[in-house]
Amino acid sequence: MPLFRELVFDDENLEELSHHRISEEDVVAVLYGQPKFFANKRGRAGTKLMIGPDRGGRFLAVPIMETSMPGAWRPITAWPASKDQRTRWRQAK
């Protein structure tokens, strides 16, 4: 079960996603698929890191941050998950 109910997208994060050839739909698919959540590295914009497969089985890493709207989080960007991030996802409960 996700930590939240919805993701908030805007022109800025959609542009960031497009730089990595990732769509809004890809990120939403991770959320409603099998996401696992981890604390993000200190000093990063997103406080959590959501990792999981999209509909096509591609694993994505998505840094997210809480918004002022209850239950809504904002993706900062996303990228194909590294081997270490995929391993972390597999080992998490």
N, C-alpha and C positions, 0 to 999 in steps of 0.2 A: 504494500500500500504506500503510495507516495506521501511525502511529508506535507503535501499541499494539493490543492484542487485544480489550479490552472497556472499556465505560463503567460507572461505578458510580453508581447512583441511590439517593437517600434521600428522606425526607419534605421536607427543606429545599430541595433542588434541584428536586424535582418541583413544589413549591409555586411556586418562582420561574418555572419553565417555564409553569405554568398562568396566571400573571399576564400572560404574553405570548401566551396561547392556542396554546402549543406543547406537544406531548406527548412522552413518552419515546420513542415509536415514531418520531416525526419526527426526533429527534436521532440515533437509531440508524440511520435511513435515510440521513442525511447521512454518517455514519461508513462505512457499507458501500456508499455510492454513489461519488461523485467528490469526496471532500473534499480540500482543500488547507489546509496548516497554516502559520501565520505566528506570529512572536513577538508576544505581546500587549503593549499599552502598559505602561510602567513603573508600578509602584504599584497595579496591578490584581490581583485575587485569582487569576485564571487566568494561567498563564505562557505558554500558547499560545492562539491563536484558530483554531478550525476553521471553515472557510467552505465551503459547498457546497449543492447542491440536495437537497431531500427527495424522497420518491416522487412528489409532485404537481408538482415543478418549482419550488417556492418556495425561494428561497435563504435560508439561515439562517446567522447568525454565532453561534458557540458558544465562549465562553471555557472552557478546560479546565485542570485542574491534575493533576499526578502524585499518585498515592496511594502508600501504603506497600506495596501489593500489586504485585509485578512485572507489567508489562504492562497495568495497569488505571489509567485516568484518570477523573477526576470532572468532569462538566460543572458549571459554577457556575450558569449560566442560559443563555438563548438568546433571540434576537430576530430578526425579519426583517432580512436583511442590507441595509445601505444601498447606494446606487448606487455609492459609492466602494469599498465592500467587494466588491460584485459585479464591478466593473472589475478590482480587484486579483486576484480569483479567476481571471478570464478571462485576464489577462496572465501569471499564474504558470505555470511549467512543471511 
